[in-house]
Amino acid sequence: MSDTYDNPTLRPEMQEFLDIEGRGRLGECWNRVWVPTPSTKEAFIELQDCMNAAQSTKPRGLIITGEADTGKSRTMQAFRDLHQPRMDPESEYAEHRVIYLTAPDNPDPVVVLKKILAELGHPLRYNPSPADLRSHAVTMLKACRVGTVMIDEIHDISRDSRMNSKIVSFLVFMKSLINDTGRPFVVGGTQVVLDMIASEDQIAGRLNTVVKLKPFTLSEFAMILLAFERMLPLRRQSRFRENEGLVQLAYTLTQGYIGRLNYLLEDACKVAIDSGEERITLSTIDRVRDRSIVSVGRRVA
């Protein structure tokens, strides 16, 4: 990193990207810009418990829920990233302590099983019968010593009345798969997830722990914003702590949702880099405010 840069609080793992010119810098490292919050730390503790749980005939799984943009998917992905596959010298298979996949739009067990095998790196090269596919998936989950399976975006499954029977069948399939593997599963989604699972006793008994992610209060938001400042790949320190107006405007635009804050800061970084200012100011936020979904159709005061 050049000695001419003035961002002393930037985290070491982000400093290496400062020499990259233009917006390409963000493309190289924005996926690393993530800040754990009190809610995500709570989720990590519960996820760790699922991953390390003893084998059981009735494993107790987890639901991570919350409104859109509260950080459910990013939390689950960050947990996965902390537990990368590793080779087991005593086995021909890599050990996958945790795998992450998104639920299909159509509640089809075959699609889920194929996604599981793809995540494990052992997809079948032919079209097996559903029974053979299921048997192979269960075998590989055990062979790869999977601690927990995280299935995200469950709320995208339609609640259309025409889908009810398929949804019930899908939930029964999930319960059966959990029983067969003896491992806790984790599902992520909005309040629809809780309503859907709570309505089906067969699956509620396997997913009966809930972590709910929420938007931040203003005081919580200010602390999260300061933590984000240390991750932003800019050559000058933005000094959010000294700019109460910036904090208030960012909170108004994002309404305390971490997903929206992530988008807002990414847009602000683009402006900061393009202008050569290399830091985010109140003026920077003002220039990108109309990109915020909450300000579309109305001007935020």
Order of alpha helices (4+ residues) and beta strands (2+ residues): alpha-alpha-alpha-beta-alpha-beta-beta-beta-alpha-alpha-beta-alpha-beta-alpha-alpha-beta-alpha-alpha-alpha-alpha
